[in-house]
Every structure is written in structure tokens, then in C-alpha cells.
Amino acid sequence: MARYDDPQFIIDQNLDPNVWHVVGEPTPKPFHYRDKGNLATIGRSKAVADLKGLHVTGFVAWALWLLVHIVYLVGFQNRLLVVLRWTISFVTRGRGARLIVERAAPGVFSRR
């Protein structure tokens, strides 16, 4: 029995029709691009969303961004872990990027 959160099952179900053409089917099916819209976070609890004529900004767009990204994750465990990590990061005001930057050698960057 196939598991719907199994990556191999999903790959098998969603292989591009043109791949099947390469391996022996006579006619490739035409490609159709479906624009699902745009989502972008621009800060803590701030985002913009343009989805099929709907333009949303602020907290509502940020919550929509979170929801869409959770929905597209495969498997309940992955969704749960991401929600947990995002919640901890949000509550503790954790920063996403941790950069380690070495000091430049003297004379490498000069200030004018």
C-alpha cells in the first residue's frame, strides 16, 4: 500500500509527462505554466502577497506565507518540526542567520 507522504510515491505520481515521452510514449503533453502568485516576507510579522488578483500586506500576508510553506512540506513530521522551530524562533526572537565573519588583515580594506 502506498504512503502519501512517501517521497518516492509522490515522485512516481507527479513525473513530468514529457519524461514518459522520452522513455517510450509517442506524444509529449504540452507544458502549461500555472502562476500561483508571489509571497515574500519583509520582516518580523510583515510580508506581501499577490495571489491571483488578491493583494495582501502585513500580518495577514505573513501568516499566509507561513501556511503556504507548511502546506507544501511533505509529511506530518516535517510540518510539525518546522512549526515547532518557527514558533520557538518567533517567541525567543531568534535570528535566522548566524554569520561568522573574520576580521580583515590590516590594510586590506581602507577607509577614506
C-alpha positions in Angstrom: 0.0 0.0 0.0 1.4 3.4 -1.0 2.1 6.0 1.6 1.0 9.5 0.5 3.8 11.2 2.5 6.5 8.9 0.9 8.7 10.9 -1.4 9.1 8.1 -3.9 5.3 7.7 -4.2 5.0 11.5 -4.8 7.7 11.4 -7.5 6.0 8.4 -9.2 2.6 10.2 -9.2 3.9 13.5 -10.4 6.6 12.7 -13.0 6.5 15.1 -15.9 4.6 13.7 -18.8 7.5 14.6 -21.2 9.7 12.2 -19.2 7.4 9.4 -20.2 7.7 10.5 -23.8 11.5 10.1 -23.6 11.1 6.5 -22.3 8.7 5.5 -25.0 5.3 7.2 -25.1 4.5 8.5 -28.5 3.5 12.1 -27.9 4.6 14.5 -25.3 2.0 16.5 -23.5 2.3 20.3 -23.7 3.7 22.2 -20.8 1.4 24.8 -19.1 2.8 27.2 -16.6 0.5 28.0 -13.7 1.3 31.1 -11.9 0.4 30.6 -8.2 1.3 34.2 -7.2 4.0 35.7 -5.2 4.8 35.6 -1.4 7.6 37.4 0.3 8.4 38.1 4.0 9.9 41.5 4.6 10.3 41.4 8.3 9.0 40.1 11.6 5.3 39.6 11.1 5.4 41.5 7.9 5.0 40.2 4.3 3.4 40.9 1.0 1.3 38.5 -1.1 -0.1 38.7 -4.6 -2.3 35.7 -5.3 -4.4 35.7 -8.4 -5.5 39.3 -8.1 -5.6 39.3 -4.3 -3.1 41.8 -2.8 -2.4 41.4 1.0 0.2 43.0 3.2 1.2 42.9 6.9 0.5 40.3 9.4 -2.2 38.5 7.3 0.2 38.1 4.4 2.9 36.8 6.8 0.5 34.2 8.3 -0.4 33.2 4.7 3.3 32.8 3.8 3.7 30.5 6.8 0.6 28.5 6.0 1.6 28.0 2.3 5.1 26.9 3.2 3.8 24.4 5.8 1.2 23.0 3.4 3.9 22.3 0.7 6.1 20.3 3.1 5.9 16.6 2.7 4.9 14.5 5.7 3.3 15.3 9.1 6.6 15.0 11.0 8.3 17.6 8.8 5.4 20.0 9.2 5.3 19.6 12.9 9.1 20.1 13.3 9.1 23.2 11.1 6.1 24.7 13.0 7.8 24.0 16.3 11.1 25.5 15.2 9.4 28.6 13.7 7.4 29.0 16.9 10.5 28.8 19.1 12.3 31.2 16.9 9.4 33.7 16.9 8.9 33.6 20.7 12.6 33.9 21.5 13.2 36.4 18.8 15.9 34.1 17.4 17.7 35.2 14.3 17.7 33.0 11.3 21.2 33.7 10.0 24.3 33.2 12.1 27.3 34.6 10.2 30.9 34.1 11.3 33.0 36.9 9.9 36.7 37.1 10.3 38.4 40.4 10.7 40.2 41.6 7.6 44.0 41.9 7.7 45.3 45.4 8.3 45.4 47.4 5.1 43.1 45.1 3.1 40.1 47.5 3.3 40.9 51.1 3.6 38.5 53.7 4.7 38.7 57.1 3.1 
